[in-house]
Amino acid sequence: MGYTPKKGWSKERKADLRNRILTSAKKEEELRLRRRRRQFYGAAAALLPIVLTLGYFFNASKAEPTIDQFVRDMPTATPQNPDKVTVILGEGNQVALDEDEGRVEYSETGSNVSMGNGKSIEQRLGDTDKPTFNTVMVPYGKRSFIKLSDGTKVWINSGSKLVFPAAFSKKSREVYLEGEAIFEVAHNKDRPFRVKSSKQSIEVLGTVFNVSHYSEDEVMQTVLKSGSIRITYENEDEGFLMKPGTLSSFNKKSKKISTQEVDPDDYFSWRDGFLTLDNSSLGEIASRLSRYYNKPIFFGDNELAYQTFSGRLDLSEDMVRVLRTIKETTDFQIVENKESILLK
């Protein structure tokens, strides 16, 4: 402590001391406030990633799952009856159809499913914000017709799979195709219809078109019969519009896109039991016939596979008779056994 005179301090000295004490107390309070702020901001910074993560998962749980996510995450489905058209419901239940051309129709709500074999199934859809996806698997040698809940009609060719929601959401209409199908889309200007696959996306408002996208084929094709569609291939941003009477091809190896004018009926004829050929190679014809009849065709001479043919084949006849029709224009032998056919 400092020295205090007997007569006491002057008023000025007392005032100066009081100001020093108040200033020191104020500085100490400011230091305490700064420490508290640093602790608060440090805790907030530590909690921020947790809050953001929780928010992401909360929003993701509320978000409507896309059909791409469902297809990517869905386990590999094996039909219990691999030789029959199979409908796999959202709960995982399988329904096998006995007909060669299995017919499936959905009610407007998607909860009632009518099967071609006379069955009618009630399907529990659950939360309307999260669609229930169904799958139709068509083996080689079979075909299927589906009427979706929005009224869209789909003819599915042999060796194909279609994934779709039992009832479309209020925001979008999307299906996923592997193989070949003809779509007659119900018009709805507020909800464009999209056909997706691993390397392309097709957007339509209301139209008729054929899509062929088999995993084993090097080229995927889309033919537009009526209306308008926008087709986008992988690594493209906007895609391009197609007009009726146009064929668009995409080579999956070279990534090359080509378009040409065609007669769409040539590419729709399989729906009516015919196969129309226009300078088609025998290799391509054999591949299509193998799927249609579910019997592989092999070549004893590779050059034979490159010979081209034009005409119209009646697929209501048996496979050998169809091949004999082609044989009338060239010279090759047909060797048939129980499991396959050899052309040489």
KAVENMO-V944484 format. One record per residue. PHI is phi in radians with two decimals (999 if undefined). OMEGA is omega in degrees with one decimal (999 if undefined). D_FIRST is the distance of its C-alpha to the first C-alpha in whole Angstrom. Layout:
BEGIN
<<PHI/OMEGA/D_FIRST> <PHI/OMEGA/D_FIRST>>
END
This chain:
BEGIN
<<999/-179.5/0> <-1.40/-179.6/4> <-1.31/178.5/7> <-1.99/-179.5/9> <-1.12/-177.7/12> <-1.10/-178.1/15> <-1.34/179.4/17> <1.46/-179.4/15> <-1.51/176.6/14> <-1.29/177.7/17> <-1.03/-179.2/19> <-1.13/-178.4/19> <-1.17/178.9/15> <-1.10/-179.8/15> <-1.10/179.3/18> <-1.13/179.2/16> <-1.14/179.8/13> <-1.05/179.0/16> <-1.11/178.9/18> <-1.13/-179.4/15> <-1.11/-179.7/15> <-1.12/179.5/18> <-1.13/179.5/19> <-1.13/178.8/17> <-1.12/179.4/19> <-1.12/178.6/22> <-1.11/179.6/22> <-1.13/178.1/21> <-1.14/178.3/24> <-1.12/178.3/26> <-1.11/178.4/26> <-1.10/179.3/27> <-1.12/178.7/30> <-1.11/178.6/31> <-1.09/179.7/31> <-1.11/179.0/33> <-1.08/180.0/35> <-1.07/179.3/36> <-1.13/-179.3/36> <-1.14/-178.8/39> <-1.15/177.3/41> <-1.12/178.1/41> <-1.15/179.3/42> <-1.12/179.6/45> <-1.12/178.8/46> <-1.22/-179.1/47> <-1.42/-174.4/49> <-0.98/179.3/51> <-1.03/179.8/53> <-1.18/179.5/54> <-1.10/179.8/54> <-1.11/179.6/56> <-1.13/178.1/59> <-1.09/178.3/59> <-1.12/179.7/60> <-1.10/-178.0/62> <-1.22/177.1/64> <-1.14/178.5/64> <-1.17/-179.8/66> <-1.13/179.6/68> <-1.21/179.7/69> <-1.47/-175.6/70> <-1.21/179.2/72> <-1.27/-179.7/75> <-1.13/-180.0/77> <-1.51/-179.8/79> <-1.19/176.6/82> <-1.10/179.1/81> <-1.12/-179.5/78> <-1.09/-179.4/81> <-1.12/-178.7/83> <-1.18/-174.7/81> <-1.65/-175.1/79> <-1.18/176.8/83> <-1.20/178.8/84> <-1.14/-176.6/88> <-1.59/176.7/90> <-2.02/179.9/93> <-1.05/177.4/96> <-1.20/175.0/98> <-2.12/-171.9/101> <-1.09/-179.2/101> <-1.61/-178.0/104> <-2.12/171.9/103> <-1.08/-174.8/101> <-2.16/173.7/98> <-1.80/178.0/96> <-1.85/-178.6/92> <-1.38/-176.0/91> <-1.02/179.5/87> <-1.33/-179.7/87> <1.73/178.1/88> <-1.18/-179.7/92> <-1.95/175.7/95> <-2.20/-179.9/98> <-1.66/179.6/101> <-1.78/-174.9/104> <-1.44/-175.4/107> <-1.28/175.1/109> <-1.18/176.5/109> <-2.13/-176.2/107> <-1.09/-178.1/105> <-1.94/-178.6/104> <-2.36/179.5/100> <-2.30/-180.0/99> <-1.81/174.2/96> <-1.26/-178.7/96> <-1.08/178.3/94> <-1.47/-178.5/91> <1.41/-176.4/91> <-1.43/179.0/91> <-1.92/-178.3/95> <-2.10/179.2/97> <-1.75/-177.7/101> <-1.79/-178.6/102> <-1.12/-179.2/106> <-1.54/177.1/107> <1.58/-179.6/107> <-1.43/173.7/103> <-2.33/-172.6/101> <-2.08/172.6/97> <-1.59/-177.0/94> <-2.03/178.3/91> <-1.43/-173.4/87> <-1.66/177.8/85> <1.30/-176.5/82> <-1.14/-178.1/79> <-1.21/179.4/81> <-1.37/179.1/78> <-2.14/-173.1/78> <-1.09/173.7/82> <-1.67/-176.2/84> <-1.57/174.4/86> <-1.98/179.8/89> <-2.35/172.3/91> <-1.98/179.7/95> <-1.96/-176.9/96> <-1.96/-179.2/100> <-1.32/173.2/102> <-1.05/-179.9/104> <1.57/-180.0/108> <-2.20/175.1/106> <-2.49/-178.5/105> <-2.59/173.5/103> <-2.13/179.4/103> <-2.27/169.1/99> <-1.90/-176.4/99> <-1.35/-174.0/95> <-1.12/179.4/93> <-1.57/-179.1/93> <1.69/177.3/97> <-1.14/-180.0/97> <-1.85/-178.0/100> <-2.33/173.0/99> <-1.81/-174.5/102> <-1.87/-177.4/101> <-1.48/-177.7/103> <-1.01/175.1/103> <1.12/-175.7/100> <-2.20/178.2/98> <-2.44/177.7/95> <-2.17/176.1/93> <-1.93/-175.0/90> <-2.78/174.9/89> <-1.38/177.8/87> <-1.04/174.0/89> <-2.36/-179.5/88> <-1.25/178.0/86> <-1.33/179.2/83> <-1.31/-174.6/83> <-1.74/-171.8/81> <-2.65/172.7/83> <-2.31/-177.6/87> <-2.32/173.1/86> <-2.29/-178.5/89> <-2.21/-174.9/89> <-2.09/166.2/92> <-2.18/-177.8/93> <2.06/-175.4/97> <-2.33/178.9/99> <-2.75/172.7/99> <-1.85/-178.5/101> <-2.01/170.1/99> <-2.04/-167.0/100> <-1.47/174.6/97> <-1.22/-175.1/96> <-1.23/173.2/95> <-2.76/-173.5/92> <-1.14/-178.2/90> <-1.50/-179.8/87> <-2.34/178.4/87> <-1.01/179.5/88> <-1.70/-179.1/89> <-2.17/172.5/88> <-1.89/-176.1/90> <-1.93/171.8/88> <-2.58/-172.7/88> <-1.17/-174.8/87> <-2.29/179.7/87> <-2.73/175.2/88> <-2.43/-178.9/87> <-2.06/179.5/90> <-1.99/-178.1/89> <-2.40/172.4/92> <-1.80/177.9/92> <-3.08/-171.6/96> <-2.92/178.0/98> <-2.19/-178.9/101> <-2.71/179.1/100> <-2.07/177.3/100> <-2.13/176.1/98> <-2.14/-178.3/99> <-2.50/174.6/96> <-1.52/-177.0/97> <-1.07/-177.9/94> <-1.44/-179.6/97> <-1.48/179.6/98> <-1.32/-177.4/97> <-2.05/174.1/98> <-1.87/-172.1/96> <-2.26/173.6/98> <-2.33/179.7/98> <-2.11/-179.6/101> <-1.78/179.5/101> <-1.67/179.7/104> <-2.64/179.6/102> <1.49/-177.7/99> <-2.58/176.8/96> <-2.36/171.7/94> <-1.94/-177.1/91> <-1.97/-178.7/90> <-2.21/177.8/87> <-1.67/-177.3/88> <-1.03/-179.8/85> <1.18/173.9/82> <-1.95/-178.5/84> <-1.68/-172.0/81> <-1.92/-177.6/84> <1.30/-178.3/87> <-2.62/-179.9/90> <-1.49/175.5/93> <-1.90/176.4/96> <-1.91/-178.4/99> <-1.00/-179.5/102> <1.41/-177.9/105> <-2.07/172.8/102> <-1.90/174.6/101> <-1.94/-179.6/98> <-2.08/178.2/98> <-2.32/178.4/95> <-1.49/-174.2/95> <-1.20/179.0/92> <-1.54/-177.6/92> <-1.46/-176.2/93> <1.14/-177.7/91> <-1.45/178.1/94> <-1.93/177.2/94> <-2.44/177.8/98> <-2.31/177.5/100> <-2.74/177.2/103> <-1.43/-177.9/106> <-2.46/169.8/107> <-1.59/-175.2/110> <-0.99/-177.7/107> <-1.04/178.1/110> <-1.10/-175.8/110> <-1.72/177.7/107> <-1.85/-170.9/107> <-1.14/-179.5/111> <-1.08/177.7/109> <-1.09/-178.3/108> <-1.75/175.6/112> <1.54/178.1/113> <-2.28/174.6/114> <-2.24/-178.1/113> <-1.66/-177.2/113> <-1.99/177.0/113> <-2.38/-175.1/113> <0.93/179.4/113> <-1.50/179.6/111> <-1.28/179.0/111> <-1.11/176.8/113> <-1.11/177.9/109> <-1.15/179.2/108> <-1.09/-179.6/111> <-1.06/179.7/110> <-1.11/-178.9/107> <-1.24/178.2/107> <-1.17/179.1/110> <-1.06/178.4/109> <-1.20/-174.4/106> <-1.14/-176.8/108> <-1.74/179.9/111> <1.03/177.3/108> <-2.58/-176.1/110> <-1.19/177.0/109> <-2.04/179.0/111> <-2.03/179.9/111> <-2.02/173.5/113> <-1.47/179.4/115> <-2.35/-176.3/115> <-1.10/-179.9/112> <-1.11/179.4/114> <-1.10/-177.9/115> <-1.17/-176.7/112> <-1.65/177.1/112> <-1.21/-174.4/115> <-1.88/-177.6/115> <-2.47/174.2/117> <-2.32/179.5/117> <2.57/-175.7/118> <-2.40/-178.0/118> <-1.88/177.9/117> <-1.58/-175.4/118> <-1.40/174.7/116> <-1.33/176.5/117> <-1.45/179.4/120> <-1.27/-171.1/119> <-1.08/-177.8/117> <-1.13/179.8/120> <-1.15/176.8/122> <-1.11/178.7/119> <-1.14/178.1/119> <-1.17/175.5/123> <-1.10/177.3/123> <-1.19/-176.2/120> <-1.10/-179.6/123> <-1.13/-178.0/126> <-1.77/179.0/124> <-2.67/-174.5/123> <-1.92/171.7/124> <-2.66/-178.4/122> <-1.78/177.7/123> <-1.97/179.2/121> <-1.96/-176.1/120> <-1.88/169.4/119> <-2.29/-173.4/118> <-1.13/-172.8/116> <-1.70/-173.0/112> <-2.75/176.5/113> <-2.27/179.1/115> <-1.99/174.8/116> <-1.91/-178.3/117> <-2.64/999/119>>
END
